[in-house]
């Protein structure tokens, strides 16, 4: 992939961090669902309908009050008894992940073309899911979550909404963090009654052996913890300049700061350099600093556990035990149809970590597990690669049709 300029680097890696102020905690509301009004700059109007597809905007409110925006792309002709597919993006991304490639290559459109009812999720804190029933998005309370809450609230809300709207069990596709929240939920027997099968692209469960120098250095130096102590609760890659931070991050390391995208994801084989402009039109998206702390804990410890408050009393208060509970990957149901696709050049979903996950499912029913390995693929290739259609998406769609 061609090198990118420092100005793009400033956007891709910690180019701004938002200080969220504290507000009074207000009562949580009950779950609410609704068909959302269409925005002129919304995903449906700007990225889907312009390509000739029918699209609906939906709002789903989680039990802890976050208002999530979802898009629904219907296949042409609206055939009866169409099967729903839920697409869940990864860290620093949103639902646009699945629409970055041209329509003939994007997974969302390909699924619709193959007769599926496509639902696109946008996690809390991202551009289109930036509301709460009680908290301002500028408040510390709004950003008081890690991926544990995505497992406990966001995933159930989107699953239940799609299931209720379609009266059908659904297929699931996750990329990166989107696989982590699904694996964690499935290991606790959650959402399985609404699930047909799951496709995991760049699966994230264990991350102790990731090779991304950017992610490793940030975790090893407790960067997220430091930011949290400074009162920075929203971790946003867009915003003000933090040139000194970038210089400190890059000084004396092997990181090529003119090519930080590759340093973060691994050397993507198949992402057209021109895609960077499209990417930067929509991404990267913010997350909670607490979420970055949680992921950093996983990188340092090599485990997959709930958030560690690093205080026995706090852990006992939250979990009833002095250490955070683990998500046990050996408890994934052996009969659950799984499609796992990973890459040999991926610096985030490292091959050795994926092998730990696969070892956990070694007793999986042989006819329910498909494992695909692309030696030349890195993390972004699975959602931005110009060859992903034939290399990954077509086998994935064939897998869904068999279920």
C-alpha positions as CSV (number, residue, x, y, z in Angstrom):
1,X,0.0,0.0,0.0
2,X,1.4,3.4,-0.9
3,X,2.7,5.6,1.9
4,X,0.4,8.2,3.2
5,X,1.3,11.8,4.1
6,X,1.7,13.1,7.7
7,X,-1.5,15.1,7.4
8,X,-3.4,11.8,6.9
9,X,-1.4,10.3,9.6
10,X,-2.6,13.0,12.0
11,X,-6.2,11.8,11.4
12,X,-5.6,8.1,11.5
13,X,-3.6,7.9,14.8
14,X,-4.8,9.9,17.8
15,X,-5.2,13.2,15.9
16,X,-7.5,14.6,18.6
17,X,-8.9,13.7,22.0
18,X,-12.1,15.2,23.3
19,X,-12.5,16.3,26.9
20,X,-15.9,15.2,28.1
21,X,-17.3,17.1,31.1
22,X,-19.0,15.5,34.0
23,X,-22.8,15.6,34.4
24,X,-25.2,14.3,36.9
25,X,-26.3,10.7,36.4
26,X,-29.9,10.4,35.4
27,X,-32.3,7.4,35.5
28,X,-32.2,4.9,32.7
29,X,-35.2,4.6,30.4
30,X,-36.7,1.5,29.0
31,X,-36.0,0.1,25.5
32,X,-37.5,2.1,22.6
33,X,-37.5,1.2,18.9
34,X,-38.6,3.3,15.9
35,X,-38.3,3.9,12.2
36,X,-36.0,7.0,12.0
37,X,-36.5,10.1,9.9
38,X,-34.1,10.1,7.0
39,X,-31.3,12.6,7.1
40,X,-29.9,14.3,4.0
41,X,-26.4,13.2,5.0
42,X,-27.5,9.9,6.5
43,X,-26.2,6.5,5.3
44,X,-29.4,5.6,3.4
45,X,-29.7,8.9,1.5
46,X,-26.0,9.5,0.8
47,X,-24.6,6.0,0.3
48,X,-27.4,3.5,-0.4
49,X,-30.3,5.0,-2.3
50,X,-27.9,6.7,-4.6
51,X,-27.0,3.2,-5.8
52,X,-30.6,2.3,-6.5
53,X,-31.3,0.2,-3.4
54,X,-34.2,0.6,-1.0
55,X,-33.1,1.6,2.4
56,X,-34.6,2.4,5.8
57,X,-33.2,4.2,8.8
58,X,-34.1,2.7,12.2
59,X,-33.5,3.8,15.8
60,X,-33.0,1.3,18.6
61,X,-32.6,2.4,22.2
62,X,-30.6,0.1,24.5
63,X,-31.7,-0.7,28.0
64,X,-29.0,1.6,29.3
65,X,-30.3,4.5,27.2
66,X,-28.1,4.7,24.2
67,X,-29.9,5.5,20.9
68,X,-28.4,3.4,18.1
69,X,-29.0,4.1,14.4
70,X,-29.4,1.1,12.1
71,X,-29.8,0.9,8.3
72,X,-31.8,-1.7,6.5
73,X,-31.1,-2.5,2.9
74,X,-33.8,-4.6,1.2
75,X,-33.2,-6.8,-1.8
76,X,-34.7,-5.6,-5.1
77,X,-38.2,-7.0,-5.6
78,X,-38.6,-7.6,-1.8
79,X,-39.0,-11.4,-2.1
80,X,-41.0,-13.2,0.7
81,X,-39.4,-14.8,3.7
82,X,-36.0,-13.2,3.1
83,X,-33.4,-14.0,5.7
84,X,-31.9,-11.1,7.7
85,X,-28.1,-10.5,8.1
86,X,-26.7,-8.2,10.8
87,X,-23.4,-6.5,10.0
88,X,-21.3,-5.2,12.9
89,X,-18.3,-3.0,12.4
90,X,-15.1,-2.9,14.4
91,X,-13.2,-0.4,16.5
92,X,-12.8,3.2,15.2
93,X,-15.4,2.4,12.4
94,X,-19.1,2.5,12.0
95,X,-21.7,1.0,9.6
96,X,-20.2,2.7,6.6
97,X,-17.5,0.1,6.9
98,X,-19.6,-2.2,4.8
99,X,-20.2,0.5,2.1
100,X,-16.7,1.8,1.5
101,X,-16.0,-0.3,-1.5
102,X,-17.9,0.2,-4.9
103,X,-21.4,-1.3,-4.9
104,X,-20.3,-4.3,-7.0
105,X,-17.7,-5.1,-4.3
106,X,-19.3,-4.1,-1.0
107,X,-20.5,-6.9,1.3
108,X,-23.8,-5.1,2.2
109,X,-24.8,-4.7,-1.4
110,X,-23.7,-8.2,-2.4
111,X,-25.8,-9.7,0.4
112,X,-28.8,-7.7,-0.8
113,X,-28.1,-8.8,-4.4
114,X,-28.2,-12.4,-3.2
115,X,-31.7,-11.9,-1.6
116,X,-30.8,-11.2,2.0
117,X,-32.4,-8.6,4.2
118,X,-29.4,-6.5,5.3
119,X,-29.2,-4.7,8.6
120,X,-26.2,-2.5,9.4
121,X,-25.4,-1.7,13.1
122,X,-23.7,1.5,14.4
123,X,-22.3,1.1,17.9
124,X,-22.7,3.7,20.6
125,X,-20.5,6.8,20.3
126,X,-20.2,6.7,16.5
127,X,-21.5,9.5,14.3
128,X,-25.0,8.1,13.7
129,X,-25.4,6.6,17.3
130,X,-24.4,9.6,19.3
131,X,-27.5,10.1,21.4
132,X,-28.6,9.1,24.8
133,X,-32.0,9.4,26.6
134,X,-30.4,11.2,29.6
135,X,-26.7,12.0,29.0
136,X,-25.1,14.6,26.7
137,X,-22.5,13.1,24.4
138,X,-20.1,15.7,25.9
139,X,-20.4,14.2,29.4
140,X,-18.2,11.7,31.1
141,X,-21.3,9.6,31.9
142,X,-22.0,9.1,28.2
143,X,-18.5,7.7,27.7
144,X,-18.5,5.4,30.8
145,X,-18.4,2.1,28.9
146,X,-16.1,-0.5,27.4
147,X,-16.9,-3.4,25.0
148,X,-18.5,-5.2,28.0
149,X,-21.5,-2.8,27.5
150,X,-21.6,-3.6,23.8
151,X,-22.0,-7.2,24.8
152,X,-24.5,-6.5,27.5
153,X,-26.6,-3.8,25.8
154,X,-25.8,-2.9,22.1
155,X,-25.7,-6.5,20.7
156,X,-28.9,-7.6,22.4
157,X,-30.8,-4.5,21.4
158,X,-29.8,-4.9,17.7
159,X,-30.4,-8.7,17.7
160,X,-33.8,-8.3,19.3
161,X,-34.9,-5.4,17.0
162,X,-33.9,-7.3,13.8
163,X,-35.6,-10.5,15.1
164,X,-38.8,-8.6,16.1
165,X,-39.0,-6.8,12.8
166,X,-38.4,-9.8,10.6
167,X,-39.7,-12.7,12.7
168,X,-36.7,-14.6,11.5
169,X,-33.4,-15.9,13.0
170,X,-30.5,-13.9,11.6
171,X,-27.0,-14.4,10.2
172,X,-24.3,-12.3,11.8
173,X,-21.1,-10.8,10.3
174,X,-18.6,-9.1,12.5
175,X,-15.3,-7.5,11.8
176,X,-12.6,-7.1,14.4
177,X,-14.2,-5.7,17.6
178,X,-17.5,-6.8,16.0
179,X,-16.3,-10.4,16.4
180,X,-15.1,-9.8,20.0
181,X,-18.5,-8.7,21.2
182,X,-20.2,-11.6,19.4
183,X,-17.8,-14.3,20.7
184,X,-18.2,-12.9,24.2
185,X,-22.0,-13.0,24.0
186,X,-22.1,-16.5,22.4
187,X,-19.8,-17.9,25.1
188,X,-22.4,-16.9,27.6
189,X,-25.2,-18.4,25.6
190,X,-26.6,-15.0,24.7
191,X,-28.5,-14.3,21.5
192,X,-28.2,-17.9,20.3
193,X,-32.0,-18.4,20.1
194,X,-32.1,-15.6,17.4
195,X,-29.0,-16.7,15.5
196,X,-28.6,-18.9,12.4
197,X,-24.9,-18.6,11.9
198,X,-22.0,-16.2,12.4
199,X,-19.1,-15.0,10.1
200,X,-16.1,-13.7,11.9
201,X,-13.7,-11.6,9.9
202,X,-10.3,-10.9,11.6
203,X,-11.5,-12.5,14.8
204,X,-10.5,-10.8,18.0
205,X,-10.6,-12.8,21.2
206,X,-7.1,-13.1,22.4
207,X,-4.8,-10.2,21.5
208,X,-1.7,-10.8,23.6
209,X,0.4,-11.6,20.6
210,X,-0.7,-8.8,18.2
211,X,2.3,-7.3,16.3
212,X,0.9,-3.8,15.7
213,X,3.6,-1.5,17.0
214,X,1.2,1.4,17.5
215,X,-1.3,-0.7,19.5
216,X,1.4,-2.5,21.5
217,X,3.2,0.7,22.4
218,X,0.0,2.5,23.5
219,X,-0.9,-0.5,25.7
220,X,2.5,-1.0,27.2
221,X,2.8,2.6,28.0
222,X,-0.7,2.8,29.6
223,X,-1.6,5.7,27.2
224,X,-5.4,5.2,27.6
225,X,-5.1,5.0,31.4
226,X,-3.2,8.3,31.4
227,X,-5.7,10.0,29.2
228,X,-8.5,8.8,31.5
229,X,-6.8,10.2,34.6
230,X,-6.5,13.5,32.8
231,X,-10.2,13.6,32.4
232,X,-10.3,12.6,28.7
233,X,-13.2,10.2,28.4
234,X,-13.9,10.3,24.7
235,X,-11.1,8.8,22.6
236,X,-11.5,10.5,19.2
237,X,-9.2,10.2,16.3
238,X,-10.6,13.4,14.7
239,X,-10.3,16.8,16.3
240,X,-7.5,19.0,17.5
241,X,-3.8,18.4,16.8
242,X,-1.6,16.4,19.2
243,X,1.6,16.6,17.3
244,X,3.8,16.3,20.4
245,X,2.0,13.0,21.2
246,X,2.6,11.7,17.7
247,X,6.3,12.7,17.9
248,X,6.7,11.0,21.2
249,X,4.9,7.9,20.0
250,X,7.1,7.6,16.9
251,X,10.5,8.7,18.3
252,X,13.0,5.9,18.7
253,X,10.7,3.1,17.5
254,X,10.4,1.1,14.3
255,X,7.1,2.9,13.4
256,X,7.2,4.6,10.0
257,X,5.2,7.7,10.8
258,X,4.5,8.3,7.1
259,X,2.7,5.0,7.0
260,X,0.9,4.6,10.3
261,X,-2.2,3.0,8.7
262,X,0.0,0.0,7.8
263,X,1.8,0.2,11.1
264,X,-1.6,-0.2,12.9
265,X,-3.3,-2.8,10.7
266,X,-0.4,-4.7,9.1
267,X,0.6,-4.5,5.4
268,X,-2.7,-4.7,3.5
269,X,-2.2,-6.4,0.2
270,X,-5.3,-5.3,-1.6
271,X,-6.5,-1.9,-0.5
272,X,-6.3,0.6,-3.3
273,X,-4.4,3.7,-2.0
274,X,-7.2,5.9,-3.5
275,X,-9.5,4.3,-0.9
276,X,-7.9,6.4,1.8
277,X,-9.8,9.5,0.6
278,X,-13.1,7.6,0.8
279,X,-12.1,6.2,4.2
280,X,-11.3,9.6,5.6
281,X,-14.6,11.0,4.3
282,X,-16.3,8.8,6.9
283,X,-13.8,7.3,9.4
284,X,-12.3,7.0,11.9
285,X,-15.0,7.1,14.6
286,X,-14.6,7.7,18.3
287,X,-14.8,5.2,21.1
288,X,-14.7,5.5,24.9
289,X,-11.3,5.9,26.5
290,X,-12.5,3.2,29.0
291,X,-12.9,0.9,26.0
292,X,-9.3,1.6,25.0
293,X,-8.2,0.8,28.6
294,X,-10.1,-2.5,28.4
295,X,-8.5,-3.5,25.1
296,X,-5.1,-2.4,26.5
297,X,-5.6,-4.7,29.5
298,X,-6.2,-7.6,27.1
299,X,-3.1,-6.8,25.1
300,X,-0.9,-6.7,28.2
301,X,-2.4,-9.8,29.9
302,X,-3.2,-12.0,26.9
303,X,-6.6,-12.8,28.4
304,X,-10.2,-12.2,27.4
305,X,-11.9,-10.9,30.6
306,X,-14.4,-8.3,31.6
307,X,-13.1,-4.8,32.4
308,X,-10.6,-4.9,35.3
309,X,-11.1,-2.0,37.8
310,X,-7.7,-2.9,39.2
311,X,-9.1,-2.6,42.7
312,X,-10.4,-5.6,44.5
313,X,-13.2,-3.6,46.2
314,X,-14.4,-2.2,42.9
315,X,-14.2,-5.6,41.1
316,X,-16.2,-7.1,44.0
317,X,-18.8,-4.3,43.7
318,X,-19.2,-4.9,40.0
319,X,-18.7,-8.6,39.7
320,X,-19.0,-10.1,43.2
321,X,-15.4,-11.3,43.0
322,X,-12.0,-9.8,43.3
323,X,-11.0,-10.4,39.7
324,X,-13.0,-9.8,36.5
325,X,-14.9,-12.8,35.1
326,X,-13.5,-14.3,31.9
327,X,-15.3,-14.9,28.7
328,X,-14.6,-18.7,28.2
329,X,-14.2,-19.4,24.5
330,X,-14.4,-23.1,25.1
331,X,-18.1,-22.6,25.9
332,X,-19.0,-21.6,22.3
333,X,-21.7,-24.1,21.3
334,X,-20.2,-26.8,19.1
335,X,-23.3,-26.9,16.9
336,X,-23.2,-23.1,16.1
337,X,-22.3,-22.6,12.4
338,X,-19.2,-20.5,12.2
339,X,-17.3,-19.0,9.3
340,X,-13.9,-17.7,10.4
341,X,-11.6,-15.8,8.0
342,X,-8.3,-14.4,9.0
343,X,-5.1,-13.1,7.4
344,X,-1.4,-13.9,7.7
345,X,-0.4,-10.2,7.5
346,X,-2.9,-9.0,10.1
347,X,-1.1,-7.0,12.9
348,X,-4.2,-6.8,15.1
349,X,-5.8,-10.2,14.7
350,X,-2.5,-12.0,14.8
351,X,-2.3,-15.6,13.5
352,X,-1.0,-16.9,16.8
353,X,-3.9,-15.3,18.7
354,X,-6.4,-16.7,16.1
355,X,-4.8,-20.1,16.6
356,X,-5.6,-19.8,20.4
357,X,-9.2,-19.1,19.5
358,X,-9.3,-22.1,17.0
359,X,-7.8,-24.3,19.7
360,X,-10.7,-23.3,22.0
361,X,-13.2,-24.6,19.4
362,X,-11.2,-27.8,18.4
363,X,-14.2,-29.9,19.4
364,X,-16.6,-27.9,17.2
365,X,-18.8,-30.0,14.9
366,X,-16.7,-30.4,11.8
367,X,-19.6,-29.6,9.4
368,X,-20.4,-26.4,11.4
369,X,-17.0,-24.8,11.2
370,X,-15.4,-23.2,8.1
371,X,-12.0,-21.7,8.5
372,X,-10.5,-19.6,5.8
373,X,-6.9,-18.3,5.8
374,X,-5.6,-15.6,3.5
375,X,-1.8,-15.5,3.8
376,X,-1.5,-12.0,2.2
377,X,-4.4,-10.3,3.9
378,X,-4.1,-7.8,6.7
379,X,-6.8,-6.2,8.9
380,X,-8.3,-3.7,6.4
381,X,-8.3,-6.0,3.5
382,X,-11.4,-7.8,4.8
383,X,-13.5,-4.6,4.5
384,X,-11.6,-2.4,2.1
385,X,-9.7,-4.9,-0.2
386,X,-10.6,-4.7,-3.8
387,X,-10.2,-8.5,-4.0
388,X,-12.4,-9.2,-0.9
389,X,-15.5,-10.0,-3.1
390,X,-14.0,-13.1,-4.6
391,X,-11.6,-14.0,-1.8
392,X,-13.9,-13.7,1.2
393,X,-17.4,-12.4,0.5
394,X,-18.5,-15.0,-2.1
395,X,-17.4,-18.0,0.1
396,X,-19.1,-16.3,3.1
397,X,-22.4,-15.8,1.2
398,X,-22.3,-19.5,0.0
399,X,-21.8,-20.5,3.7
400,X,-24.9,-18.5,4.7
401,X,-27.0,-20.1,2.0
402,X,-26.1,-23.5,3.3
403,X,-27.4,-22.7,6.7
